[in-house]
Amino acid sequence: MFINPGGPGASGTSMILTEGQGLQSLLGRGWDIVSWDPRGISASGPNITLFSNDDQYNAFWAPLFGTGRLVAHGNLTTSSDVDFLMSQVSTFDNTVRSLNQKMIESNGDALKYVGTCSVVRDLVYLTDSLYGQGTDINFWGLSYGTVIATYLTQMFPDRVGRVILDGVFDPEKYANQSPMKWMEVDVYGIDLTLKSWTEACAGSTRCTFSARNDTSETLLKRINTILETGYRNYDGTLPWDPTVDTNINALSYDIILQTIRSDLYRAPKKDNLGPFLRAVESAQSDTPGTSFKYPFPTTPFPLDWIPYSPSGQFALSENILSHISLAILCGDIIDDSMTTTEDAFKETVRDVCVVDAHPQSTCNVPLMDIASGRKIATAHDYTAKEHDTYHEHHG
């Protein structure tokens, strides 16, 4: 059983080394558990490079962090929140354009060879090499790994053995639609997961965030209060290091939200979200400047979701410094030259208003009037260069 942990950008060999025994217990003793590092990731070439160290990484992303900058946005349900977000379009667009140019200059034609279609062909080659030419391919994909699994079934239908789709990433949207079309599904899924978590928390004496008589609705209100307090009190501290004591006001709305998202996504056996929310709520209710430390010894979120390197007990991995995830995504997905960064920001606001649990009355924002409808620039603008793509062969 070949396995891919997702990403794109996650190392398969690292997963086997750290979780191999658990995976073996799930599948049973009759299976080999096999993985590899897909192209451009960890030990596999081509060597995609972007930033050499944490300092370069931090300096590049600094324009998006601090008070009055993108990370300081609120919950996007009022006109003032939306106006602030739209005021950041130009800065974000310039940052992403610079990232795009740096990626092309640093890697050139190597970017052709890190897409999903190439990874599927590598999987076929590995199967043939290990188990014999034409052997059925058994594959277990998690998250983005389910995209690899789906491509496998479409590109090599006669080679498919047993396939597990674990945490499905919508392959139709991935292959055939602009990333802006993914937003509503992603937001909707996160909201449903958070609601399910609050329902389980309210009914359990083991949930550290739940107080007596709490319901799902009261827990959601408390979480909204935590987020809004983070928005009001954010002091612009750069960066937030979850491994050391820090001022509670260093936790912006965005950082708290991403931490919640990460804990929900990982769905660990042990509930990390309850202790985190309880600790933040407690620190926020104390005097300003109260010290806060994430209540676990590891990072609360994948660091590539919040592009800023902590300065404490760990450094950014090569996969994050290289932004290999973006290289793979931009090589795979549709090059939607008609979509602007402004369009993407407006769609984000629309999805918050339509999908989120906020009162609809706070979302009556005239989106078409925001920023006078001017065309800014595409959110990413280098064309997919992979010679063989899903679209060319399968439409």
Buried (B, 14 or more C-beta within 10 A) or exposed (E): BBBBBBBBBBBBBBBBEEBBEEBBEEBEEEBEBBBBBBBBBBEBEBEBBBBEEBEEBBEBBBBBBBEEBBBBBBBBBBEEBBEBBBBBBBBBBBBBBEBBEBBBEBBEEBBBBBBBBBBBBBBBEBBBEEBEEEBEBBBBBBBBBBBBBBBBBBBBEEBBEEBBBBEBBBBEBBBBBBBBBBBBBBBBBBBEBBBEBBBBBBEEEEBBBBEEEBEBEBBBBBBBEBBBBBBEBBBBBBBBBBBEEBBBBBBBBBBBBBBBBBBBBEEEEEBBBBBBBBBBBEBBEEEEEBEBBBBBEEBBBBBBBBBBBBBEEBBBBBBBBBBBBBBBBBBBBBBBEEBBBBBBBBBBBBBBBEBBEBEEEBBEBEBEEBBEEEEBBBBBBBEBBBEEBBEEEEE
